[in-house]
Amino acid sequence: MICLDISDLGGNQNAECSILTRRPLSSLPAKVVWRIESFSSAAAARSALTSNGAVVQTRGHTWLMTLDRPGKRAPGSTLVAEVGPLPIQRASHLELLVGEARFSDGFTRVHVHPGVEAWYVLSGAQCVETPGRFTMVSAGESMFEPSRTPMQFQSLGDKTLDALFIVVYDPKDAWTEATDWEPIGLCGD
């Protein structure tokens, strides 16, 4: 499934974005992190799957993505990252969207999400400009932005950015939207 309309990508052939899965969420704890764990097989990851997680396979890896309390681990997993705590807006229904993005050549996009978005960078680097600030992360690092934060996403450098991302949102809304906010160039050209 494609993340963005080709018009949103500006016809850029150096941009790939895929939604890997969408899962409804059950009751979340008061303090929530996004735990990323790797497994040797899909069967092993599925055996550790909870109602607030998803198993995805991409780039030759099997990942378990879970929203849970900090500090927990699934048996048989290798912890990759724990991102958060995440400022999740509570709603009667929430959905976990898991995706992967591969961008190069300074790809950029201005947008907003109705729920928190978090990234884990597998390779390359990215910069996210929001009103009044910017954050840069490289391979092995993560970041998140609260819901309804207008942002400009930009890949950095000459190495292709490959990142896993999640959006936790109320599925009555579209998971991503355009915004009329204009960045001032904090991430550079």
Helices and strands as residue ranges (DSSP letters): E 15-24, E 33-39, H 42-47, E 53-58, E 61-68, E 78-83, E 95-103, E 108-111, E 116-123, E 125-130, E 133-138, E 142-145, E 151-156, E 161-169
